[in-house]
Amino acid sequence: MQFHYLPHLSYHSYICIMSFFKTGKPFIIAGPCSAETREQVLLTASQLAPLGINMFRAGVWKPRTRPGSFEGNGEQALQWLQETKQLYNLKFTIEVAEPEHIELALKYGADALWIGARTTVNPFHVQRLADTLKGTGIPVMVKNPVNPDVDLWVGAIERFEAAGLTEVAAIHRGFSGYSSAVGYRNQPNWPIPIELKRRRPELTIVCDPSHISGKRNRIAEVAQKALDMHFDGLMIETHPSPDDAWTDAKQQITPAQLSEILKKLIVRDEFTNDMDTQVQLEYIRQLMDAVDAEIIDLIAKRMELSEKVGEVKKQANMTAYQPSRWREIVETTSERCDVSGLDKDFIVDLYEKIHHESIKRQLYILGNAQIEIKK
């Protein structure tokens, strides 16, 4: 797989690029977490330019969780990025969180902007940024909010579109949680970006494996998974000396390591022209459709039984929810998962939804008028 170097283009031409890279070649954004020094920025750019990346990234203002940490070099860093663009012909993108950031970014020739996860959660703040960007035409990428809320994510994207911006993309960087037991810094929660893609199939979605993994040894794995799910690009934090980085040292890789990852990535096609493959897929999908119909019929029968249970409970003056029964369901289904080879968490999550709907129906039968059941 080759990544072709793209020269600086006007915003009008940029729209063509954003459409182009949905055809199979991922759009690659790379650069350090923070623009630390002029030397560091120029060195990183000099090592990334030969790789043919599409855009250089660097943090100019860093929204740190606690005060006292390095919070970026501000306007001075923008001067370094402008110099980098002139020397290596690399477009660059930065995060903005205030209208003043936007004004400075445009002053120094930023080619795209991104909105951070902490900013996306605040619709009032997003609206101020959208209002500031009216008439600029600059592409904007919106990171998912820190919490797994697809509606909030979509809402932020729509605010920029309503401001007249024609090129708005999404960045999936994972979601904050209380535990990193599964080995991620931010839980990928893949169903959320998949739902975003379902709602907005035309929307460009870029994955940020650095912030999802939090560790450089998992970046390749997350990057490949994102491409396997038809993401349009990757944003990967790259530093000439990651262990010495001033911010997020553990999740950054060297340009050489990035080069190796890009060489090994497998870019898959969404469709195929091979007739034998199409026939095989269609046959299997018809079988799946038949199974799906059976599943819906079985769930409908289960709900009928749940309503009968509700009638019995009403006559016996029993509660709709019985914890012991739910524990029994979880235990039984988990045992069946061991036999069938299914993932326990997946099945329990599925049964939670079925059980919840069952309880809703029983509550309705017991006379709870506040619960509405769709018949």
C-alpha positions as CSV (number, residue, x, y, z in Angstrom):
1,M,0.0,0.0,0.0
2,Q,1.3,3.4,-0.9
3,F,0.4,6.8,0.6
4,H,0.8,9.5,-2.0
5,Y,2.1,12.9,-1.0
6,L,-0.5,15.6,-1.5
7,P,0.6,19.2,-2.2
8,H,-1.1,22.2,-0.6
9,L,-4.5,22.8,-2.2
10,S,-7.3,25.4,-1.8
11,Y,-10.2,24.6,0.4
12,H,-12.3,24.0,-2.7
13,S,-9.9,21.3,-3.8
14,Y,-9.7,19.9,-0.3
15,I,-13.3,18.9,-0.6
16,C,-12.3,16.6,-3.5
17,I,-9.6,15.0,-1.3
18,M,-12.1,14.3,1.5
19,S,-14.3,12.6,-1.0
20,F,-11.4,10.8,-2.7
21,F,-10.1,9.1,0.3
22,K,-13.3,7.3,0.9
23,T,-12.5,5.1,-2.1
24,G,-10.0,2.9,-0.2
25,K,-6.9,4.9,0.7
26,P,-6.9,6.0,4.3
27,F,-6.3,9.7,5.1
28,I,-3.3,9.8,7.4
29,I,-2.8,12.6,10.0
30,A,0.4,12.3,12.0
31,G,2.6,14.5,14.3
32,P,3.4,15.0,18.0
33,C,0.9,15.3,20.8
34,S,2.3,18.8,21.6
35,A,4.4,21.3,19.6
36,E,7.2,21.5,22.3
37,T,10.0,23.3,20.5
38,R,10.7,24.6,17.1
39,E,13.5,22.0,16.7
40,Q,11.1,19.2,17.7
41,V,8.4,20.3,15.3
42,L,10.7,20.7,12.3
43,L,12.5,17.4,13.0
44,T,9.2,15.5,13.2
45,A,7.9,17.1,10.0
46,S,11.2,16.3,8.1
47,Q,10.8,12.6,9.0
48,L,7.1,12.4,8.3
49,A,7.1,14.2,4.9
50,P,8.8,11.3,3.0
51,L,6.0,9.0,4.3
52,G,3.5,10.8,2.2
53,I,1.1,11.6,5.1
54,N,-1.8,13.8,4.2
55,M,-1.7,16.2,7.2
56,F,0.6,17.2,10.0
57,R,-0.9,17.5,13.5
58,A,0.4,19.1,16.7
59,G,-1.1,20.4,19.9
60,V,-0.8,24.1,20.3
61,W,-3.1,24.6,23.2
62,K,-3.3,21.6,25.5
63,P,-6.4,21.3,27.7
64,R,-4.8,19.5,30.6
65,T,-6.8,17.8,33.3
66,R,-4.9,19.4,36.2
67,P,-3.2,22.8,36.4
68,G,0.6,22.9,36.4
69,S,1.1,20.6,33.4
70,F,2.4,21.8,30.1
71,E,-0.5,23.5,28.3
72,G,1.1,24.3,25.0
73,N,3.1,27.2,23.4
74,G,0.1,28.9,21.8
75,E,0.8,31.4,19.0
76,Q,4.6,30.7,19.1
77,A,3.8,27.1,18.1
78,L,1.7,28.3,15.2
79,Q,4.7,30.1,13.9
80,W,6.7,26.8,13.9
81,L,3.8,25.0,12.1
82,Q,3.7,27.8,9.5
83,E,7.4,27.4,8.9
84,T,7.0,23.6,8.7
85,K,4.3,24.1,6.0
86,Q,6.6,26.3,4.0
87,L,9.6,24.0,4.3
88,Y,8.0,20.6,3.7
89,N,4.7,21.6,2.0
90,L,2.8,19.7,4.7
91,K,-0.7,20.9,5.5
92,F,-1.3,21.1,9.2
93,T,-4.2,20.8,11.7
94,I,-4.6,21.9,15.3
95,E,-7.1,21.6,18.1
96,V,-9.1,24.8,18.9
97,A,-11.3,25.4,21.9
98,E,-11.9,29.2,21.9
99,P,-12.8,31.7,19.2
100,E,-9.4,33.3,19.8
101,H,-7.8,30.0,18.8
102,I,-9.6,30.0,15.5
103,E,-8.6,33.5,14.7
104,L,-4.9,32.7,15.3
105,A,-5.1,29.4,13.4
106,L,-6.5,31.1,10.4
107,K,-3.9,33.9,10.7
108,Y,-1.1,31.3,10.5
109,G,-2.6,29.3,7.7
110,A,-4.0,26.2,9.4
111,D,-5.5,23.9,6.8
112,A,-8.0,22.2,9.1
113,L,-9.1,22.3,12.7
114,W,-10.3,19.7,15.2
115,I,-12.6,20.1,18.1
116,G,-11.5,18.1,21.2
117,A,-13.6,15.7,23.2
118,R,-13.8,18.0,26.2
119,T,-15.2,20.7,24.0
120,T,-17.7,18.5,22.1
121,V,-19.6,17.8,25.3
122,N,-20.7,21.5,25.7
123,P,-23.3,22.5,23.0
124,F,-23.0,26.2,24.1
125,H,-19.2,26.2,23.5
126,V,-19.5,24.3,20.2
127,Q,-22.0,26.9,19.0
128,R,-19.7,29.7,19.8
129,L,-17.0,28.0,17.7
130,A,-19.4,27.3,14.9
131,D,-20.5,31.0,14.8
132,T,-16.8,32.0,14.7
133,L,-16.2,29.7,11.7
134,K,-19.0,31.0,9.6
135,G,-17.8,32.0,6.1
136,T,-14.3,30.5,6.6
137,G,-14.8,27.3,4.6
138,I,-12.1,25.6,6.6
139,P,-12.5,21.8,7.2
140,V,-13.4,20.9,10.8
141,M,-13.0,17.5,12.5
142,V,-15.1,16.8,15.6
143,K,-13.9,14.4,18.2
144,N,-16.4,12.3,20.0
145,P,-17.5,13.5,23.4
146,V,-15.8,12.0,26.4
147,N,-19.0,10.1,27.3
148,P,-20.5,7.6,24.9
149,D,-23.3,9.7,23.5
150,V,-23.9,9.5,19.8
151,D,-26.6,12.1,19.8
152,L,-24.2,14.7,21.4
153,W,-21.6,13.8,18.8
154,V,-24.0,14.2,15.9
155,G,-25.4,17.4,17.4
156,A,-21.9,19.0,17.5
157,I,-21.3,18.0,13.9
158,E,-24.7,19.5,12.8
159,R,-23.9,22.8,14.5
160,F,-20.8,23.3,12.3
161,E,-22.8,22.2,9.2
162,A,-25.6,24.6,10.2
163,A,-22.9,27.4,10.2
164,G,-22.3,26.7,6.5
165,L,-19.3,24.5,6.7
166,T,-19.4,22.0,3.9
167,E,-16.5,19.8,5.1
168,V,-17.1,18.4,8.5
169,A,-15.6,15.1,9.7
170,A,-15.7,13.0,12.8
171,I,-12.8,11.7,14.9
172,H,-13.3,8.6,17.0
173,R,-10.8,8.8,20.0
174,G,-12.6,6.5,22.4
175,F,-14.6,7.2,25.6
176,S,-13.5,7.9,29.1
177,G,-14.3,5.3,31.8
178,Y,-13.6,4.4,35.4
179,S,-11.4,1.4,34.5
180,S,-8.8,0.5,32.0
181,A,-8.9,-3.2,32.8
182,V,-9.2,-4.2,29.2
183,G,-6.0,-2.4,28.3
184,Y,-7.3,0.8,26.7
185,R,-6.8,4.4,27.8
186,N,-10.2,5.3,26.3
187,Q,-12.7,2.5,25.7
188,P,-13.3,2.2,21.9
189,N,-16.9,1.3,22.3
190,W,-17.1,0.6,18.6
191,P,-20.9,0.4,18.4
192,I,-21.0,4.2,18.9
193,P,-19.0,5.2,15.7
194,I,-20.7,2.4,13.9
195,E,-24.1,4.0,14.8
196,L,-22.7,7.3,13.6
197,K,-21.8,5.8,10.3
198,R,-25.2,4.2,10.0
199,R,-26.9,7.6,10.6
200,R,-24.5,9.5,8.4
201,P,-23.0,7.1,5.8
202,E,-21.5,10.0,3.8
203,L,-19.6,11.4,6.8
204,T,-15.8,11.1,6.9
205,I,-14.8,9.2,10.1
206,V,-11.1,9.2,11.2
207,C,-9.9,7.0,14.0
208,D,-7.4,8.1,16.7
209,P,-5.7,4.9,17.8
210,S,-3.2,6.8,20.0
211,H,-5.9,8.1,22.4
212,I,-7.9,4.9,22.3
213,S,-4.9,2.6,23.1
214,G,-2.9,4.9,25.4
215,K,0.1,2.6,24.7
216,R,2.2,2.5,21.6
217,N,2.2,-1.3,21.4
218,R,-1.6,-1.4,20.6
219,I,-1.7,1.4,18.0
220,A,-1.3,-0.9,15.0
221,E,-4.0,-3.3,16.3
222,V,-6.5,-0.4,16.8
223,A,-5.6,1.2,13.5
224,Q,-6.2,-2.1,11.6
225,K,-9.6,-2.7,13.4
226,A,-10.7,0.8,12.4
227,L,-9.9,0.2,8.7
228,D,-11.6,-3.2,8.9
229,M,-14.7,-1.3,9.9
230,H,-14.4,1.1,6.9
231,F,-13.1,4.1,8.7
232,D,-11.8,6.7,6.3
233,G,-8.5,7.6,8.0
234,L,-6.2,7.6,11.0
235,M,-4.7,10.2,13.3
236,I,-1.6,8.9,15.0
237,E,0.6,10.8,17.4
238,T,4.2,10.7,16.2
239,H,7.3,12.1,18.0
240,P,11.0,11.8,17.1
241,S,11.8,10.7,20.7
242,P,8.5,9.5,22.3
243,D,9.9,8.7,25.7
244,D,11.0,12.3,26.1
245,A,7.7,13.8,25.0
246,W,6.3,16.5,27.3
247,T,2.7,15.1,27.0
248,D,1.3,11.6,26.4
249,A,4.7,10.0,26.0
250,K,3.4,6.4,26.3
251,Q,1.1,6.6,23.3
252,Q,3.4,8.2,20.8
253,I,5.5,6.4,18.2
254,T,8.5,7.4,16.1
255,P,8.1,8.3,12.4
256,A,10.0,5.0,11.6
257,Q,7.4,3.0,13.6
258,L,4.6,4.8,11.9
259,S,6.1,3.9,8.5
260,E,6.2,0.2,9.5
261,I,2.5,0.4,10.7
262,L,1.4,2.0,7.4
263,K,3.3,-0.6,5.4
264,K,1.5,-3.5,7.2
265,L,-2.0,-2.0,7.2
266,I,-4.5,-4.0,5.1
267,V,-7.0,-1.8,3.3
268,R,-10.1,-3.7,2.4
269,D,-12.7,-2.9,-0.2
270,E,-16.3,-2.3,0.7
271,F,-17.5,-4.0,-2.4
272,T,-16.2,-6.5,-4.9
273,N,-16.7,-7.1,-8.6
274,D,-16.0,-10.8,-8.4
275,M,-19.2,-12.5,-9.3
276,D,-18.5,-15.7,-7.4
277,T,-17.9,-13.8,-4.2
278,Q,-21.1,-11.8,-4.8
279,V,-23.2,-15.0,-5.3
280,Q,-21.6,-16.6,-2.2
281,L,-22.3,-13.5,0.0
282,E,-25.9,-13.2,-1.3
283,Y,-26.6,-16.9,-0.4
284,I,-25.2,-16.5,3.1
285,R,-27.1,-13.2,3.6
286,Q,-30.4,-14.8,2.6
287,L,-29.7,-17.5,5.2
288,M,-29.0,-14.8,7.8
289,D,-32.2,-12.9,6.9
290,A,-34.2,-16.1,7.5
291,V,-32.5,-16.6,10.9
292,D,-33.2,-12.9,11.8
293,A,-36.9,-13.4,11.0
294,E,-36.9,-16.4,13.3
295,I,-35.2,-14.4,16.0
296,I,-37.9,-11.7,15.8
297,D,-40.6,-14.3,15.9
298,L,-39.1,-16.0,18.9
299,I,-38.7,-12.6,20.8
300,A,-42.4,-11.9,20.0
301,K,-43.3,-15.3,21.5
302,R,-41.2,-14.5,24.5
303,M,-42.9,-11.2,25.1
304,E,-46.3,-13.0,24.9
305,L,-45.1,-15.3,27.7
306,S,-43.8,-12.3,29.7
307,E,-47.3,-10.8,29.5
308,K,-48.8,-14.1,30.8
309,V,-46.3,-14.0,33.6
310,G,-47.4,-10.5,34.3
311,E,-51.1,-11.6,34.6
312,V,-50.1,-14.4,37.0
313,K,-48.0,-11.9,39.1
314,K,-50.9,-9.5,39.2
315,Q,-53.3,-12.1,40.5
316,A,-50.8,-13.1,43.1
317,N,-49.9,-9.5,44.0
318,M,-46.2,-10.1,43.1
319,T,-43.5,-7.6,42.0
320,A,-42.6,-7.4,38.3
321,Y,-38.9,-7.4,38.9
322,Q,-37.4,-10.3,40.8
323,P,-33.6,-10.2,41.2
324,S,-33.3,-13.9,41.9
325,R,-35.0,-14.6,38.5
326,W,-32.6,-12.3,36.7
327,R,-29.6,-13.9,38.3
328,E,-31.0,-17.3,37.2
329,I,-31.3,-16.0,33.6
330,V,-27.7,-14.7,33.6
331,E,-26.3,-17.9,35.1
332,T,-28.2,-20.1,32.6
333,T,-27.3,-18.1,29.5
334,S,-23.7,-17.9,30.6
335,E,-23.5,-21.7,30.8
336,R,-25.0,-22.0,27.4
337,C,-22.4,-19.5,26.1
338,D,-19.6,-21.8,27.3
339,V,-21.1,-24.6,25.2
340,S,-21.9,-22.6,22.1
341,G,-18.7,-20.5,22.1
342,L,-20.5,-17.2,22.3
343,D,-19.2,-14.2,24.1
344,K,-20.8,-14.0,27.6
345,D,-20.8,-10.2,27.8
346,F,-22.5,-9.9,24.4
347,I,-25.3,-12.4,25.4
348,V,-25.8,-10.9,28.8
349,D,-26.1,-7.4,27.2
350,L,-28.6,-8.8,24.8
351,Y,-30.7,-10.4,27.5
352,E,-30.6,-7.3,29.6
353,K,-32.5,-5.5,26.8
354,I,-35.0,-8.4,26.5
355,H,-35.4,-8.6,30.2
356,H,-36.0,-4.8,30.4
357,E,-38.7,-5.0,27.8
358,S,-40.2,-7.9,29.6
359,I,-40.4,-6.0,32.9
360,K,-41.9,-3.0,31.1
361,R,-44.7,-5.1,29.8
362,Q,-45.3,-6.7,33.2
363,L,-45.4,-3.2,34.8
364,Y,-48.0,-2.2,32.3
365,I,-50.1,-5.2,33.2
366,L,-49.7,-4.5,36.9
367,G,-51.3,-1.1,36.4
368,N,-48.3,1.3,36.1
369,A,-49.9,3.9,33.8
370,Q,-46.6,5.7,33.4
371,I,-45.1,2.9,31.4
372,E,-46.0,3.0,27.7
373,I,-45.7,-0.2,25.7
374,K,-45.6,0.0,21.9
375,K,-47.9,-2.7,20.6
